[in-house]
Amino acid sequence: MVVLAMVFSYPLGADDKKRVWEYGEIVAMKQDGFADGETAAYYVYRLRAKNVTYMAAFASPLKASIHATVKFTVEKKSLCVQDLDGKSRTAAIVEQVANTPPHP
């Protein structure tokens, strides 16, 4: 009986990544590092979601401009963003800050 409960507690295709997408706004972007051939350049984006603002460092620029709305999901310590060309790009989360509610 216990074995049956364990078998049916996992959905079919449990190995597939089932991402829960949210929407957020890109509020800032800056390029850090140097493109001198030895030091890699990276692109730091701030993405504001409903309750949290994330700062993440990407290896290449997103195909989305400042103030663009993009789909994203958080996976452990990574931010996966689907940019405007529909490609998913993953980056390490550098900072995560709770949004403060606006003052009345």
C-alpha positions as CSV (number, residue, x, y, z in Angstrom):
1,M,0.0,0.0,0.0
2,V,2.8,2.4,0.9
3,V,4.6,1.5,-2.4
4,L,1.5,2.5,-4.4
5,A,1.3,5.8,-2.7
6,M,4.9,6.6,-3.5
7,V,4.5,5.6,-7.1
8,F,1.5,7.8,-7.6
9,S,2.9,10.8,-5.7
10,Y,5.1,11.6,-8.6
11,P,3.5,13.0,-11.8
12,L,4.1,11.3,-15.1
13,G,7.2,12.7,-16.7
14,A,8.7,13.8,-13.4
15,D,12.1,14.0,-15.1
16,D,10.9,16.8,-17.4
17,K,11.5,20.3,-16.1
18,K,8.2,21.9,-15.4
19,R,8.9,25.6,-15.2
20,V,6.5,28.0,-13.5
21,W,6.9,31.2,-15.5
22,E,6.3,34.7,-14.1
23,Y,6.5,38.1,-15.8
24,G,8.9,40.8,-14.8
25,E,10.3,44.1,-16.2
26,I,14.0,44.6,-17.0
27,V,14.8,47.8,-15.1
28,A,18.5,48.1,-15.7
29,M,21.5,46.6,-17.5
30,K,25.2,47.2,-17.4
31,Q,28.2,45.5,-18.9
32,D,31.0,44.5,-16.5
33,G,34.4,43.0,-17.1
34,F,36.6,43.6,-20.1
35,A,36.5,42.3,-23.6
36,D,40.4,42.1,-23.8
37,G,40.5,38.4,-24.8
38,E,41.6,37.4,-21.3
39,T,38.9,38.7,-19.0
40,A,35.3,37.7,-19.9
41,A,32.7,40.4,-20.2
42,Y,29.3,39.8,-18.6
43,Y,26.0,41.6,-18.6
44,V,24.3,42.4,-15.3
45,Y,20.5,42.8,-15.5
46,R,18.0,44.0,-12.8
47,L,14.6,42.3,-13.3
48,R,11.7,43.5,-11.2
49,A,9.0,41.0,-10.5
50,K,5.8,41.4,-8.4
51,N,7.5,41.0,-5.0
52,V,11.2,40.7,-5.6
53,T,13.9,42.4,-7.7
54,Y,16.7,40.1,-9.0
55,M,20.1,41.0,-10.2
56,A,21.7,38.4,-12.4
57,A,24.9,38.1,-14.5
58,F,24.6,36.7,-18.0
59,A,27.4,35.7,-20.3
60,S,25.8,37.4,-23.3
61,P,23.3,40.2,-23.6
62,L,19.5,39.4,-23.6
63,K,17.5,40.2,-26.7
64,A,15.3,42.6,-24.7
65,S,15.6,46.3,-24.0
66,I,15.3,48.2,-20.7
67,H,11.6,48.4,-19.5
68,A,10.7,45.3,-21.6
69,T,8.5,42.7,-20.0
70,V,10.0,39.2,-20.1
71,K,9.1,35.7,-18.8
72,F,11.3,34.3,-16.2
73,T,11.6,31.5,-13.6
74,V,13.8,31.0,-10.6
75,E,15.6,27.7,-10.3
76,K,17.6,27.4,-7.0
77,K,20.3,30.1,-7.4
78,S,19.7,30.8,-11.1
79,L,17.4,33.0,-13.0
80,C,16.1,31.7,-16.4
81,V,14.8,34.4,-18.6
82,Q,13.0,34.0,-21.9
83,D,14.0,37.0,-24.0
84,L,12.0,38.5,-26.8
85,D,13.3,36.0,-29.4
86,G,11.8,33.2,-27.3
87,K,15.2,31.7,-26.2
88,S,15.7,30.8,-22.6
89,R,18.9,32.1,-21.1
90,T,20.1,31.2,-17.6
91,A,22.3,33.3,-15.2
92,A,23.5,33.2,-11.7
93,I,21.5,35.3,-9.3
94,V,23.8,37.9,-7.8
95,E,21.3,39.7,-5.6
96,Q,17.7,39.2,-4.6
97,V,15.8,42.1,-2.8
98,A,12.2,42.2,-1.7
99,N,10.3,45.1,-3.3
100,T,9.0,47.7,-0.9
101,P,5.4,48.8,-1.4
102,P,4.8,52.3,-2.7
103,H,4.1,54.9,-0.1
104,P,0.5,56.2,-0.1
